[in-house]
Structure formats: C-alpha cells, structure tokens
Amino acid sequence: MLSVVIPTLNAAAHLPATLAALGDAPDEVLVVDGGSTDGTRQAAAAHGARVLLAPRGRGGQLATGVAAATQPWLLLLHADTRLGPAWAAAATTHMREAPDRAAYFRFALDSDDRRARRLERLVAWRCRALALPYGDQGLLLHRDLLYAVGGIRPLPLMEDVDLARRLGRHRLIGLDIPATTSAAKWQRDGWYRRSARNLACLALYLAGLPPRLIARLY
C-alpha cells in the first residue's frame, strides 16, 4: 500500500543508507533526481529503486514522484534521512488507525555533539507549538488527503512548510520513531550559523517572500 518518494541531488554519499533503512516494507521506492553528477541515480538503481528525472527543486521533484507512484499511501522522505528500525510497524499502525491524518517522525541528527541534542529539542518544540514538521522528518499520508489539501506545490524551497501549513495541526500526528538526518550541513556551515539561516528562511517565507528568492539565502 506504500510508495516512498525521495527527491535527490548529488546524494550518493547518503542515499544507500537511506534506502537500506527502508528494508522491504515499501511496495515501491521512487527516487526523483534533479540532475545529479555523482552517481546518485546508479546508487538508487542498485538498491532497486525506480529512478525518475525532474527539473531541480524539491517541490517539483516530489510532485513528479507522487504523480508516478502507484500506491495509495505515500511517504515523502529526504535522501539523507534514515528511519529507525521500527518505522514500518509504526507506519502500518498509523495507516490503519488514522487514514485521514498525516504522520511525521522524530527529528534526530547523526552527531554526538551536544548542539545536536539542543537542536533536536528545538525541533520537537517547533512541532508541538507550531505544528511545523520539516521534510527531514518524513511525511506519511494518503494520496486522497494530499490531493484534498491541494497536492505538492512545485516550490524550489519551503515545500514542506507549505504542505504542513495546509494540512494544519488537526491533521498532523508525530510518531516516536527517529528520522536520523545527516548533520553534515551543520558541521560544514557551523551549528549556530546553519540554524540561524534556517530560521531566517522560515521567517522570510512566513512574511510572504517568494521561495525562489529565499532559495538564494539557503
């Protein structure tokens, strides 16, 4: 009953682990590539994923994957996010018990740095207080629900925030299963600098700045 859709761009370093963590639970995995030059498509094919091509931009790539998916349930997942071992059981329970709601997983980072734990707590607060899970937490929802709220808009950035806001708090459920994302961006850019940049992007989006302009800052 489940199609997993993963947008990629030069994700060869992380994608194999992401696909391996899915195991045999999904009925199909669609990797929608936005023009990688590093072997991402070959890695996806080697793990049995169906590879599609789309113009660069996560919103458009996700929309392409959803349109091609054959199953009624969809899991939208980032290429550098590994779901915990119990994810399939939690997803099955959610699909059975809450078909009219979307589910997201618990944000975690693959770093032992204390700043990673602080960031995880801040993300948990954001989800509780603002009902704004991001794409690196995964999103599990029925196709009918996705279409009912207008589908995925072809935005270059903030497509996850856009979709979460249209779903609204009453149609979002958090699952206590880790979605462990690579901490490479924070380690490369600096923990505080990367977090501040992400927060600035969110503030600019909520203030009405077009995502194509925000993408330049990101």
Disulfide bonds with the S-S distance in Angstrom:
none
